[in-house]
Amino acid sequence: MYLIYLESAVDRKYIQIRIIDNGCGIPEEIRQNIFNPFFTTKPVGSGTGLGLSISYQIIVDKHKGKLDCISTVGEGTEFVIEIPV
């Protein structure tokens, strides 16, 4: 199951988007590399490993925001996106 939250407040200077699942989670050794270009856990020829790297560049470099991944193996994963207003 996926949940998506959008939060904003007048006194805050950013919009926060949280995407949460209750899947199997991402192990630390994988999580520390997920925003690196060309990193993939898929077999050769099945993925480029650019999706999260490009997302990171757009959110952090272009919009001066934040992109974080919080995950616990066996419990699920949460991606938190913060974009300045």
PyMOL Python script that loads the backbone (N, CA, C, O; Angstrom):
from pymol import cmd

cmd.read_pdbstr("""\
ATOM      1  N   MET A   1       0.837  -1.166   0.000  1.00  0.00           N
ATOM      2  CA  MET A   1       0.000   0.000   0.000  1.00  0.00           C
ATOM      3  C   MET A   1       0.889   1.238   0.000  1.00  0.00           C
ATOM      4  O   MET A   1       1.885   1.292   0.720  1.00  0.00           O
ATOM      5  N   TYR A   2       0.528   2.230  -0.807  1.00  0.00           N
ATOM      6  CA  TYR A   2       1.251   3.484  -0.872  1.00  0.00           C
ATOM      7  C   TYR A   2       0.390   4.599  -0.312  1.00  0.00           C
ATOM      8  O   TYR A   2      -0.823   4.621  -0.526  1.00  0.00           O
ATOM      9  N   LEU A   3       1.010   5.525   0.402  1.00  0.00           N
ATOM     10  CA  LEU A   3       0.344   6.719   0.892  1.00  0.00           C
ATOM     11  C   LEU A   3       1.128   7.918   0.392  1.00  0.00           C
ATOM     12  O   LEU A   3       2.359   7.891   0.388  1.00  0.00           O
ATOM     13  N   ILE A   4       0.446   8.958  -0.026  1.00  0.00           N
ATOM     14  CA  ILE A   4       1.101  10.177  -0.459  1.00  0.00           C
ATOM     15  C   ILE A   4       0.508  11.329   0.332  1.00  0.00           C
ATOM     16  O   ILE A   4      -0.709  11.511   0.356  1.00  0.00           O
ATOM     17  N   TYR A   5       1.370  12.109   0.981  1.00  0.00           N
ATOM     18  CA  TYR A   5       0.940  13.265   1.755  1.00  0.00           C
ATOM     19  C   TYR A   5       1.545  14.525   1.148  1.00  0.00           C
ATOM     20  O   TYR A   5       2.690  14.512   0.695  1.00  0.00           O
ATOM     21  N   LEU A   6       0.791  15.595   1.139  1.00  0.00           N
ATOM     22  CA  LEU A   6       1.284  16.904   0.721  1.00  0.00           C
ATOM     23  C   LEU A   6       1.017  17.855   1.870  1.00  0.00           C
ATOM     24  O   LEU A   6      -0.127  18.022   2.292  1.00  0.00           O
ATOM     25  N   GLU A   7       2.066  18.478   2.377  1.00  0.00           N
ATOM     26  CA  GLU A   7       1.926  19.384   3.510  1.00  0.00           C
ATOM     27  C   GLU A   7       2.497  20.749   3.155  1.00  0.00           C
ATOM     28  O   GLU A   7       3.512  20.850   2.466  1.00  0.00           O
ATOM     29  N   SER A   8       1.842  21.781   3.624  1.00  0.00           N
ATOM     30  CA  SER A   8       2.322  23.137   3.447  1.00  0.00           C
ATOM     31  C   SER A   8       1.715  23.981   4.559  1.00  0.00           C
ATOM     32  O   SER A   8       0.640  23.660   5.066  1.00  0.00           O
ATOM     33  N   ALA A   9       2.384  25.040   4.934  1.00  0.00           N
ATOM     34  CA  ALA A   9       1.854  25.934   5.955  1.00  0.00           C
ATOM     35  C   ALA A   9       2.294  27.350   5.623  1.00  0.00           C
ATOM     36  O   ALA A   9       3.342  27.555   5.012  1.00  0.00           O
ATOM     37  N   VAL A  10       1.490  28.326   6.027  1.00  0.00           N
ATOM     38  CA  VAL A  10       1.793  29.720   5.727  1.00  0.00           C
ATOM     39  C   VAL A  10       3.136  30.130   6.322  1.00  0.00           C
ATOM     40  O   VAL A  10       3.899  30.854   5.683  1.00  0.00           O
ATOM     41  N   ASP A  11       3.434  29.674   7.540  1.00  0.00           N
ATOM     42  CA  ASP A  11       4.672  30.064   8.198  1.00  0.00           C
ATOM     43  C   ASP A  11       5.891  29.286   7.706  1.00  0.00           C
ATOM     44  O   ASP A  11       7.021  29.608   8.073  1.00  0.00           O
ATOM     45  N   ARG A  12       5.674  28.287   6.895  1.00  0.00           N
ATOM     46  CA  ARG A  12       6.793  27.506   6.360  1.00  0.00           C
ATOM     47  C   ARG A  12       7.155  28.021   4.976  1.00  0.00           C
ATOM     48  O   ARG A  12       6.346  28.642   4.288  1.00  0.00           O
ATOM     49  N   LYS A  13       8.366  27.750   4.600  1.00  0.00           N
ATOM     50  CA  LYS A  13       8.848  28.230   3.314  1.00  0.00           C
ATOM     51  C   LYS A  13       9.064  27.106   2.317  1.00  0.00           C
ATOM     52  O   LYS A  13       9.794  27.268   1.339  1.00  0.00           O
ATOM     53  N   TYR A  14       8.432  25.969   2.563  1.00  0.00           N
ATOM     54  CA  TYR A  14       8.577  24.839   1.651  1.00  0.00           C
ATOM     55  C   TYR A  14       7.291  24.026   1.622  1.00  0.00           C
ATOM     56  O   TYR A  14       6.430  24.140   2.495  1.00  0.00           O
ATOM     57  N   ILE A  15       7.195  23.208   0.591  1.00  0.00           N
ATOM     58  CA  ILE A  15       6.130  22.209   0.480  1.00  0.00           C
ATOM     59  C   ILE A  15       6.792  20.859   0.681  1.00  0.00           C
ATOM     60  O   ILE A  15       7.853  20.589   0.118  1.00  0.00           O
ATOM     61  N   GLN A  16       6.167  20.016   1.482  1.00  0.00           N
ATOM     62  CA  GLN A  16       6.714  18.686   1.757  1.00  0.00           C
ATOM     63  C   GLN A  16       5.785  17.627   1.181  1.00  0.00           C
ATOM     64  O   GLN A  16       4.576  17.645   1.413  1.00  0.00           O
ATOM     65  N   ILE A  17       6.369  16.710   0.429  1.00  0.00           N
ATOM     66  CA  ILE A  17       5.637  15.581  -0.136  1.00  0.00           C
ATOM     67  C   ILE A  17       6.256  14.321   0.444  1.00  0.00           C
ATOM     68  O   ILE A  17       7.469  14.124   0.367  1.00  0.00           O
ATOM     69  N   ARG A  18       5.424  13.473   1.022  1.00  0.00           N
ATOM     70  CA  ARG A  18       5.894  12.221   1.611  1.00  0.00           C
ATOM     71  C   ARG A  18       5.219  11.058   0.896  1.00  0.00           C
ATOM     72  O   ARG A  18       3.992  11.000   0.807  1.00  0.00           O
ATOM     73  N   ILE A  19       6.024  10.138   0.393  1.00  0.00           N
ATOM     74  CA  ILE A  19       5.526   8.943  -0.290  1.00  0.00           C
ATOM     75  C   ILE A  19       5.951   7.752   0.567  1.00  0.00           C
ATOM     76  O   ILE A  19       7.143   7.519   0.769  1.00  0.00           O
ATOM     77  N   ILE A  20       4.982   7.012   1.063  1.00  0.00           N
ATOM     78  CA  ILE A  20       5.241   5.964   2.045  1.00  0.00           C
ATOM     79  C   ILE A  20       4.655   4.637   1.560  1.00  0.00           C
ATOM     80  O   ILE A  20       3.544   4.595   1.033  1.00  0.00           O
ATOM     81  N   ASP A  21       5.408   3.565   1.743  1.00  0.00           N
ATOM     82  CA  ASP A  21       4.848   2.241   1.489  1.00  0.00           C
ATOM     83  C   ASP A  21       5.092   1.344   2.700  1.00  0.00           C
ATOM     84  O   ASP A  21       5.888   1.669   3.581  1.00  0.00           O
ATOM     85  N   ASN A  22       4.410   0.238   2.726  1.00  0.00           N
ATOM     86  CA  ASN A  22       4.595  -0.729   3.814  1.00  0.00           C
ATOM     87  C   ASN A  22       5.188  -2.023   3.262  1.00  0.00           C
ATOM     88  O   ASN A  22       4.849  -3.121   3.705  1.00  0.00           O
ATOM     89  N   GLY A  23       6.083  -1.867   2.282  1.00  0.00           N
ATOM     90  CA  GLY A  23       6.716  -3.020   1.649  1.00  0.00           C
ATOM     91  C   GLY A  23       7.841  -3.597   2.487  1.00  0.00           C
ATOM     92  O   GLY A  23       7.836  -3.490   3.714  1.00  0.00           O
ATOM     93  N   CYS A  24       8.802  -4.208   1.818  1.00  0.00           N
ATOM     94  CA  CYS A  24       9.870  -4.930   2.512  1.00  0.00           C
ATOM     95  C   CYS A  24      11.009  -4.029   2.979  1.00  0.00           C
ATOM     96  O   CYS A  24      11.890  -4.494   3.701  1.00  0.00           O
ATOM     97  N   GLY A  25      11.018  -2.761   2.591  1.00  0.00           N
ATOM     98  CA  GLY A  25      12.088  -1.855   3.002  1.00  0.00           C
ATOM     99  C   GLY A  25      13.324  -2.004   2.126  1.00  0.00           C
ATOM    100  O   GLY A  25      13.416  -2.915   1.305  1.00  0.00           O
ATOM    101  N   ILE A  26      14.273  -1.091   2.317  1.00  0.00           N
ATOM    102  CA  ILE A  26      15.502  -1.079   1.518  1.00  0.00           C
ATOM    103  C   ILE A  26      16.684  -1.244   2.472  1.00  0.00           C
ATOM    104  O   ILE A  26      16.840  -0.440   3.392  1.00  0.00           O
ATOM    105  N   PRO A  27      17.520  -2.265   2.275  1.00  0.00           N
ATOM    106  CA  PRO A  27      18.688  -2.450   3.137  1.00  0.00           C
ATOM    107  C   PRO A  27      19.646  -1.253   3.045  1.00  0.00           C
ATOM    108  O   PRO A  27      19.728  -0.597   2.007  1.00  0.00           O
ATOM    109  N   GLU A  28      20.361  -0.977   4.127  1.00  0.00           N
ATOM    110  CA  GLU A  28      21.270   0.171   4.202  1.00  0.00           C
ATOM    111  C   GLU A  28      22.304   0.181   3.079  1.00  0.00           C
ATOM    112  O   GLU A  28      22.585   1.238   2.516  1.00  0.00           O
ATOM    113  N   GLU A  29      22.873  -0.971   2.745  1.00  0.00           N
ATOM    114  CA  GLU A  29      23.916  -1.012   1.704  1.00  0.00           C
ATOM    115  C   GLU A  29      23.376  -0.599   0.338  1.00  0.00           C
ATOM    116  O   GLU A  29      24.135  -0.112  -0.500  1.00  0.00           O
ATOM    117  N   ILE A  30      22.106  -0.783   0.104  1.00  0.00           N
ATOM    118  CA  ILE A  30      21.479  -0.317  -1.136  1.00  0.00           C
ATOM    119  C   ILE A  30      21.042   1.134  -0.975  1.00  0.00           C
ATOM    120  O   ILE A  30      21.258   1.948  -1.873  1.00  0.00           O
ATOM    121  N   ARG A  31      20.433   1.461   0.150  1.00  0.00           N
ATOM    122  CA  ARG A  31      19.903   2.809   0.383  1.00  0.00           C
ATOM    123  C   ARG A  31      20.976   3.885   0.259  1.00  0.00           C
ATOM    124  O   ARG A  31      20.692   4.982  -0.224  1.00  0.00           O
ATOM    125  N   GLN A  32      22.192   3.593   0.682  1.00  0.00           N
ATOM    126  CA  GLN A  32      23.249   4.601   0.614  1.00  0.00           C
ATOM    127  C   GLN A  32      23.692   4.900  -0.820  1.00  0.00           C
ATOM    128  O   GLN A  32      24.443   5.848  -1.046  1.00  0.00           O
ATOM    129  N   ASN A  33      23.238   4.109  -1.782  1.00  0.00           N
ATOM    130  CA  ASN A  33      23.627   4.311  -3.185  1.00  0.00           C
ATOM    131  C   ASN A  33      22.477   4.690  -4.114  1.00  0.00           C
ATOM    132  O   ASN A  33      22.718   4.951  -5.293  1.00  0.00           O
ATOM    133  N   ILE A  34      21.257   4.729  -3.636  1.00  0.00           N
ATOM    134  CA  ILE A  34      20.112   4.846  -4.551  1.00  0.00           C
ATOM    135  C   ILE A  34      20.065   6.141  -5.352  1.00  0.00           C
ATOM    136  O   ILE A  34      19.449   6.173  -6.417  1.00  0.00           O
ATOM    137  N   PHE A  35      20.697   7.206  -4.872  1.00  0.00           N
ATOM    138  CA  PHE A  35      20.692   8.468  -5.620  1.00  0.00           C
ATOM    139  C   PHE A  35      21.917   8.615  -6.524  1.00  0.00           C
ATOM    140  O   PHE A  35      22.064   9.630  -7.205  1.00  0.00           O
ATOM    141  N   ASN A  36      22.799   7.607  -6.536  1.00  0.00           N
ATOM    142  CA  ASN A  36      23.984   7.645  -7.399  1.00  0.00           C
ATOM    143  C   ASN A  36      23.617   7.289  -8.835  1.00  0.00           C
ATOM    144  O   ASN A  36      22.846   6.358  -9.069  1.00  0.00           O
ATOM    145  N   PRO A  37      24.173   8.036  -9.805  1.00  0.00           N
ATOM    146  CA  PRO A  37      23.893   7.716 -11.211  1.00  0.00           C
ATOM    147  C   PRO A  37      24.336   6.298 -11.561  1.00  0.00           C
ATOM    148  O   PRO A  37      25.401   5.843 -11.143  1.00  0.00           O
ATOM    149  N   PHE A  38      23.511   5.622 -12.324  1.00  0.00           N
ATOM    150  CA  PHE A  38      23.771   4.290 -12.872  1.00  0.00           C
ATOM    151  C   PHE A  38      23.741   3.172 -11.825  1.00  0.00           C
ATOM    152  O   PHE A  38      24.045   2.025 -12.155  1.00  0.00           O
ATOM    153  N   PHE A  39      23.383   3.475 -10.574  1.00  0.00           N
ATOM    154  CA  PHE A  39      23.231   2.415  -9.581  1.00  0.00           C
ATOM    155  C   PHE A  39      21.878   1.745  -9.796  1.00  0.00           C
ATOM    156  O   PHE A  39      20.850   2.419  -9.853  1.00  0.00           O
ATOM    157  N   THR A  40      21.880   0.435  -9.913  1.00  0.00           N
ATOM    158  CA  THR A  40      20.642  -0.310 -10.085  1.00  0.00           C
ATOM    159  C   THR A  40      20.769  -1.670  -9.416  1.00  0.00           C
ATOM    160  O   THR A  40      21.866  -2.213  -9.285  1.00  0.00           O
ATOM    161  N   THR A  41      19.650  -2.203  -9.002  1.00  0.00           N
ATOM    162  CA  THR A  41      19.621  -3.557  -8.447  1.00  0.00           C
ATOM    163  C   THR A  41      19.028  -4.524  -9.463  1.00  0.00           C
ATOM    164  O   THR A  41      18.882  -5.716  -9.190  1.00  0.00           O
ATOM    165  N   LYS A  42      18.688  -3.997 -10.639  1.00  0.00           N
ATOM    166  CA  LYS A  42      18.089  -4.830 -11.695  1.00  0.00           C
ATOM    167  C   LYS A  42      19.180  -5.534 -12.501  1.00  0.00           C
ATOM    168  O   LYS A  42      20.333  -5.104 -12.502  1.00  0.00           O
ATOM    169  N   PRO A  43      18.812  -6.610 -13.179  1.00  0.00           N
ATOM    170  CA  PRO A  43      19.773  -7.288 -14.046  1.00  0.00           C
ATOM    171  C   PRO A  43      20.235  -6.386 -15.189  1.00  0.00           C
ATOM    172  O   PRO A  43      19.525  -5.454 -15.567  1.00  0.00           O
ATOM    173  N   VAL A  44      21.406  -6.654 -15.736  1.00  0.00           N
ATOM    174  CA  VAL A  44      21.948  -5.887 -16.860  1.00  0.00           C
ATOM    175  C   VAL A  44      20.934  -5.854 -17.991  1.00  0.00           C
ATOM    176  O   VAL A  44      20.376  -6.883 -18.370  1.00  0.00           O
ATOM    177  N   GLY A  45      20.701  -4.668 -18.523  1.00  0.00           N
ATOM    178  CA  GLY A  45      19.756  -4.493 -19.612  1.00  0.00           C
ATOM    179  C   GLY A  45      18.325  -4.230 -19.173  1.00  0.00           C
ATOM    180  O   GLY A  45      17.457  -3.991 -20.012  1.00  0.00           O
ATOM    181  N   SER A  46      18.064  -4.272 -17.867  1.00  0.00           N
ATOM    182  CA  SER A  46      16.690  -4.088 -17.371  1.00  0.00           C
ATOM    183  C   SER A  46      16.434  -2.721 -16.763  1.00  0.00           C
ATOM    184  O   SER A  46      15.297  -2.415 -16.407  1.00  0.00           O
ATOM    185  N   GLY A  47      17.446  -1.904 -16.638  1.00  0.00           N
ATOM    186  CA  GLY A  47      17.267  -0.572 -16.062  1.00  0.00           C
ATOM    187  C   GLY A  47      18.544   0.228 -16.181  1.00  0.00           C
ATOM    188  O   GLY A  47      19.636  -0.337 -16.242  1.00  0.00           O
ATOM    189  N   THR A  48      18.409   1.549 -16.215  1.00  0.00           N
ATOM    190  CA  THR A  48      19.583   2.411 -16.376  1.00  0.00           C
ATOM    191  C   THR A  48      20.148   2.900 -15.055  1.00  0.00           C
ATOM    192  O   THR A  48      21.310   3.300 -14.992  1.00  0.00           O
ATOM    193  N   GLY A  49      19.338   2.874 -13.991  1.00  0.00           N
ATOM    194  CA  GLY A  49      19.792   3.397 -12.716  1.00  0.00           C
ATOM    195  C   GLY A  49      19.823   4.908 -12.686  1.00  0.00           C
ATOM    196  O   GLY A  49      20.555   5.493 -11.888  1.00  0.00           O
ATOM    197  N   LEU A  50      19.044   5.551 -13.535  1.00  0.00           N
ATOM    198  CA  LEU A  50      19.057   7.010 -13.598  1.00  0.00           C
ATOM    199  C   LEU A  50      17.843   7.672 -12.952  1.00  0.00           C
ATOM    200  O   LEU A  50      17.874   8.879 -12.709  1.00  0.00           O
ATOM    201  N   GLY A  51      16.790   6.937 -12.670  1.00  0.00           N
ATOM    202  CA  GLY A  51      15.550   7.532 -12.178  1.00  0.00           C
ATOM    203  C   GLY A  51      15.702   8.348 -10.915  1.00  0.00           C
ATOM    204  O   GLY A  51      15.340   9.525 -10.905  1.00  0.00           O
ATOM    205  N   LEU A  52      16.224   7.770  -9.851  1.00  0.00           N
ATOM    206  CA  LEU A  52      16.376   8.506  -8.596  1.00  0.00           C
ATOM    207  C   LEU A  52      17.506   9.518  -8.670  1.00  0.00           C
ATOM    208  O   LEU A  52      17.461  10.536  -7.979  1.00  0.00           O
ATOM    209  N   SER A  53      18.512   9.265  -9.486  1.00  0.00           N
ATOM    210  CA  SER A  53      19.595  10.224  -9.667  1.00  0.00           C
ATOM    211  C   SER A  53      19.076  11.501 -10.325  1.00  0.00           C
ATOM    212  O   SER A  53      19.413  12.605  -9.901  1.00  0.00           O
ATOM    213  N   ILE A  54      18.264  11.347 -11.351  1.00  0.00           N
ATOM    214  CA  ILE A  54      17.670  12.509 -12.029  1.00  0.00           C
ATOM    215  C   ILE A  54      16.699  13.224 -11.096  1.00  0.00           C
ATOM    216  O   ILE A  54      16.676  14.454 -11.054  1.00  0.00           O
ATOM    217  N   SER A  55      15.906  12.474 -10.355  1.00  0.00           N
ATOM    218  CA  SER A  55      14.990  13.086  -9.384  1.00  0.00           C
ATOM    219  C   SER A  55      15.766  13.918  -8.370  1.00  0.00           C
ATOM    220  O   SER A  55      15.367  15.035  -8.044  1.00  0.00           O
ATOM    221  N   TYR A  56      16.866  13.379  -7.876  1.00  0.00           N
ATOM    222  CA  TYR A  56      17.699  14.087  -6.910  1.00  0.00           C
ATOM    223  C   TYR A  56      18.234  15.382  -7.511  1.00  0.00           C
ATOM    224  O   TYR A  56      18.204  16.429  -6.863  1.00  0.00           O
ATOM    225  N   GLN A  57      18.722  15.315  -8.746  1.00  0.00           N
ATOM    226  CA  GLN A  57      19.253  16.514  -9.408  1.00  0.00           C
ATOM    227  C   GLN A  57      18.185  17.587  -9.564  1.00  0.00           C
ATOM    228  O   GLN A  57      18.452  18.764  -9.323  1.00  0.00           O
ATOM    229  N   ILE A  58      16.994  17.202  -9.960  1.00  0.00           N
ATOM    230  CA  ILE A  58      15.917  18.171 -10.151  1.00  0.00           C
ATOM    231  C   ILE A  58      15.514  18.807  -8.821  1.00  0.00           C
ATOM    232  O   ILE A  58      15.405  20.029  -8.721  1.00  0.00           O
ATOM    233  N   ILE A  59      15.296  17.986  -7.814  1.00  0.00           N
ATOM    234  CA  ILE A  59      14.807  18.487  -6.521  1.00  0.00           C
ATOM    235  C   ILE A  59      15.886  19.267  -5.775  1.00  0.00           C
ATOM    236  O   ILE A  59      15.623  20.368  -5.291  1.00  0.00           O
ATOM    237  N   VAL A  60      17.092  18.716  -5.675  1.00  0.00           N
ATOM    238  CA  VAL A  60      18.145  19.324  -4.857  1.00  0.00           C
ATOM    239  C   VAL A  60      18.925  20.387  -5.622  1.00  0.00           C
ATOM    240  O   VAL A  60      19.071  21.511  -5.140  1.00  0.00           O
ATOM    241  N   ASP A  61      19.422  20.050  -6.800  1.00  0.00           N
ATOM    242  CA  ASP A  61      20.277  20.987  -7.537  1.00  0.00           C
ATOM    243  C   ASP A  61      19.485  22.112  -8.202  1.00  0.00           C
ATOM    244  O   ASP A  61      19.871  23.277  -8.108  1.00  0.00           O
ATOM    245  N   LYS A  62      18.399  21.782  -8.861  1.00  0.00           N
ATOM    246  CA  LYS A  62      17.638  22.789  -9.611  1.00  0.00           C
ATOM    247  C   LYS A  62      16.710  23.616  -8.731  1.00  0.00           C
ATOM    248  O   LYS A  62      16.598  24.829  -8.905  1.00  0.00           O
ATOM    249  N   HIS A  63      16.043  22.952  -7.782  1.00  0.00           N
ATOM    250  CA  HIS A  63      15.046  23.647  -6.957  1.00  0.00           C
ATOM    251  C   HIS A  63      15.531  23.972  -5.540  1.00  0.00           C
ATOM    252  O   HIS A  63      14.787  24.544  -4.743  1.00  0.00           O
ATOM    253  N   LYS A  64      16.785  23.603  -5.228  1.00  0.00           N
ATOM    254  CA  LYS A  64      17.367  23.857  -3.898  1.00  0.00           C
ATOM    255  C   LYS A  64      16.539  23.242  -2.770  1.00  0.00           C
ATOM    256  O   LYS A  64      16.407  23.816  -1.689  1.00  0.00           O
ATOM    257  N   GLY A  65      15.985  22.061  -3.048  1.00  0.00           N
ATOM    258  CA  GLY A  65      15.173  21.353  -2.074  1.00  0.00           C
ATOM    259  C   GLY A  65      15.923  20.208  -1.432  1.00  0.00           C
ATOM    260  O   GLY A  65      17.154  20.164  -1.450  1.00  0.00           O
ATOM    261  N   LYS A  66      15.170  19.282  -0.864  1.00  0.00           N
ATOM    262  CA  LYS A  66      15.742  18.111  -0.206  1.00  0.00           C
ATOM    263  C   LYS A  66      15.008  16.863  -0.671  1.00  0.00           C
ATOM    264  O   LYS A  66      13.809  16.901  -0.946  1.00  0.00           O
ATOM    265  N   LEU A  67      15.735  15.762  -0.756  1.00  0.00           N
ATOM    266  CA  LEU A  67      15.157  14.457  -1.074  1.00  0.00           C
ATOM    267  C   LEU A  67      15.808  13.436  -0.155  1.00  0.00           C
ATOM    268  O   LEU A  67      17.012  13.193  -0.235  1.00  0.00           O
ATOM    269  N   ASP A  68      15.009  12.846   0.712  1.00  0.00           N
ATOM    270  CA  ASP A  68      15.516  11.875   1.666  1.00  0.00           C
ATOM    271  C   ASP A  68      14.766  10.554   1.540  1.00  0.00           C
ATOM    272  O   ASP A  68      13.605  10.514   1.134  1.00  0.00           O
ATOM    273  N   CYS A  69      15.452   9.485   1.895  1.00  0.00           N
ATOM    274  CA  CYS A  69      14.856   8.158   1.922  1.00  0.00           C
ATOM    275  C   CYS A  69      15.028   7.591   3.330  1.00  0.00           C
ATOM    276  O   CYS A  69      16.142   7.477   3.842  1.00  0.00           O
ATOM    277  N   ILE A  70      13.905   7.240   3.933  1.00  0.00           N
ATOM    278  CA  ILE A  70      13.908   6.640   5.266  1.00  0.00           C
ATOM    279  C   ILE A  70      13.317   5.240   5.110  1.00  0.00           C
ATOM    280  O   ILE A  70      12.203   5.087   4.609  1.00  0.00           O
ATOM    281  N   SER A  71      14.049   4.232   5.533  1.00  0.00           N
ATOM    282  CA  SER A  71      13.569   2.877   5.308  1.00  0.00           C
ATOM    283  C   SER A  71      13.987   1.951   6.439  1.00  0.00           C
ATOM    284  O   SER A  71      15.083   2.069   6.988  1.00  0.00           O
ATOM    285  N   THR A  72      13.106   1.038   6.771  1.00  0.00           N
ATOM    286  CA  THR A  72      13.395  -0.014   7.739  1.00  0.00           C
ATOM    287  C   THR A  72      13.054  -1.349   7.081  1.00  0.00           C
ATOM    288  O   THR A  72      11.920  -1.576   6.659  1.00  0.00           O
ATOM    289  N   VAL A  73      14.048  -2.221   7.002  1.00  0.00           N
ATOM    290  CA  VAL A  73      13.832  -3.529   6.392  1.00  0.00           C
ATOM    291  C   VAL A  73      12.717  -4.255   7.135  1.00  0.00           C
ATOM    292  O   VAL A  73      12.727  -4.337   8.364  1.00  0.00           O
ATOM    293  N   GLY A  74      11.770  -4.775   6.389  1.00  0.00           N
ATOM    294  CA  GLY A  74      10.642  -5.491   6.972  1.00  0.00           C
ATOM    295  C   GLY A  74       9.464  -4.603   7.327  1.00  0.00           C
ATOM    296  O   GLY A  74       8.398  -5.110   7.677  1.00  0.00           O
ATOM    297  N   GLU A  75       9.629  -3.295   7.245  1.00  0.00           N
ATOM    298  CA  GLU A  75       8.548  -2.381   7.616  1.00  0.00           C
ATOM    299  C   GLU A  75       8.101  -1.451   6.503  1.00  0.00           C
ATOM    300  O   GLU A  75       6.918  -1.122   6.423  1.00  0.00           O
ATOM    301  N   GLY A  76       9.012  -1.019   5.641  1.00  0.00           N
ATOM    302  CA  GLY A  76       8.622  -0.138   4.550  1.00  0.00           C
ATOM    303  C   GLY A  76       9.607   0.995   4.326  1.00  0.00           C
ATOM    304  O   GLY A  76      10.651   1.075   4.972  1.00  0.00           O
ATOM    305  N   THR A  77       9.246   1.873   3.388  1.00  0.00           N
ATOM    306  CA  THR A  77      10.117   2.959   2.961  1.00  0.00           C
ATOM    307  C   THR A  77       9.318   4.246   2.839  1.00  0.00           C
ATOM    308  O   THR A  77       8.139   4.233   2.485  1.00  0.00           O
ATOM    309  N   GLU A  78       9.980   5.357   3.136  1.00  0.00           N
ATOM    310  CA  GLU A  78       9.376   6.672   2.988  1.00  0.00           C
ATOM    311  C   GLU A  78      10.358   7.576   2.252  1.00  0.00           C
ATOM    312  O   GLU A  78      11.524   7.676   2.633  1.00  0.00           O
ATOM    313  N   PHE A  79       9.883   8.230   1.202  1.00  0.00           N
ATOM    314  CA  PHE A  79      10.655   9.262   0.518  1.00  0.00           C
ATOM    315  C   PHE A  79      10.049  10.593   0.919  1.00  0.00           C
ATOM    316  O   PHE A  79       8.834  10.780   0.846  1.00  0.00           O
ATOM    317  N   VAL A  80      10.898  11.517   1.342  1.00  0.00           N
ATOM    318  CA  VAL A  80      10.458  12.848   1.758  1.00  0.00           C
ATOM    319  C   VAL A  80      11.068  13.858   0.802  1.00  0.00           C
ATOM    320  O   VAL A  80      12.288  13.946   0.667  1.00  0.00           O
ATOM    321  N   ILE A  81      10.205  14.622   0.138  1.00  0.00           N
ATOM    322  CA  ILE A  81      10.624  15.664  -0.793  1.00  0.00           C
ATOM    323  C   ILE A  81      10.232  17.003  -0.192  1.00  0.00           C
ATOM    324  O   ILE A  81       9.077  17.197   0.187  1.00  0.00           O
ATOM    325  N   GLU A  82      11.170  17.921  -0.103  1.00  0.00           N
ATOM    326  CA  GLU A  82      10.886  19.274   0.355  1.00  0.00           C
ATOM    327  C   GLU A  82      11.334  20.248  -0.730  1.00  0.00           C
ATOM    328  O   GLU A  82      12.487  20.234  -1.162  1.00  0.00           O
ATOM    329  N   ILE A  83      10.400  21.092  -1.161  1.00  0.00           N
ATOM    330  CA  ILE A  83      10.683  22.060  -2.215  1.00  0.00           C
ATOM    331  C   ILE A  83      10.364  23.448  -1.674  1.00  0.00           C
ATOM    332  O   ILE A  83       9.259  23.682  -1.184  1.00  0.00           O
ATOM    333  N   PRO A  84      11.334  24.384  -1.758  1.00  0.00           N
ATOM    334  CA  PRO A  84      11.033  25.741  -1.299  1.00  0.00           C
ATOM    335  C   PRO A  84       9.902  26.362  -2.130  1.00  0.00           C
ATOM    336  O   PRO A  84       9.772  26.118  -3.330  1.00  0.00           O
ATOM    337  N   VAL A  85       9.088  27.176  -1.439  1.00  0.00           N
ATOM    338  CA  VAL A  85       7.971  27.846  -2.131  1.00  0.00           C
ATOM    339  C   VAL A  85       8.513  29.037  -2.887  1.00  0.00           C
ATOM    340  O   VAL A  85       7.754  29.750  -3.542  1.00  0.00           O
TER     341      VAL A  85
END
""", "prot")
cmd.dss("prot")
cmd.show_as("cartoon", "prot")
cmd.util.cbc("prot")
cmd.orient("prot")
